[in-house]
Amino acid sequence: LALTVAVARRPRLLILDEPLASLDPLARHDFMATVMAAVAEDGLSVILSSHVIADLERLADYLVVLSHGQVQVAGEVEQLLAAHAMLTGPAAAADDLPERLAVVHARRAGTVAQLLVRNSAPAELAPSGWEAGPVSLEELVLAYLREPGAAALPGPAGATARATHGASA
């Protein structure tokens, strides 16, 4: 009801703070369908705050991740995903890669390591014995949240933060 009242006023910008938090899956789907219809029909812009990353992956064009009161990640979702890859390879060799790659987050499970890396062409950077794969939005967001010193921000400041963190990961 609140969404219908808000959209009926034909605003140019709608700010929604955790609108899906208490909805069941069907209501969540219907709610977002209504929002997306308003976006398509009226040119409405929507800022949506959510902890449910899966919902954002289907809807968001632009992503801003806040961590500890600071913007940690910002950019167009397609560009962020294209600029990252998940490398999977031997855990024993994982410590050698941060010197050559901008590693955002490393995770080890037994003899296998997964490294979320950032670069303009990450798939081409897979060293011998490593496999590069795409990254989901949830993997990207969680990796950055687990590494408060890492940042993916546009401009020179973001590049410096990425390079510095990649060298020390």
Phi, psi and omega in degrees: 000316181298322178296317180299316179297316181296315182289328180297335179281357179053056177286162174273335182225133178238125179251120183241122181254107181051051184289342185259358190304320185252016182263146174286166185304320180292314178296323178299314180297313180297319179299311182291328175297320178295317179297314182294326176295319178295323177297313183291318186279321188250358183070025181292136172261141184231130169254120185240120176263128182204147172264356180266093187295326180301323178295321181291325183299325181281341191241328192281138170264327184228140184235136171232124178250124177258135178218126180054039177077008181238149173285121181256324180224136176208136176159172176291135186304313181301318180291319178299313180295320180292334183270006179230156174213158174255116177264132178239129181190193184290130181300327181296333182263358186294328183289341180278338187286325181302338177290331183255337186234155175277088182277123177276312183208139178242138179226132181242143174220099182067238182267002182247139176239146172238128180238124172272119183241153179240131176190164181292335179218066188299328182296332180279350185266358184298115178293167178303133180089359180243147178244132178260136178224167179290164181244137173277162179298322179296317177299318181297309182297313182296321179298315179292321179295329178285344181235082184302338179277349180274149178214145172233087183238148178290154175090177184297324180296320178293322179295321178296316180297320180293314183295317180298314182291320181299326181285337185252002185294000000 
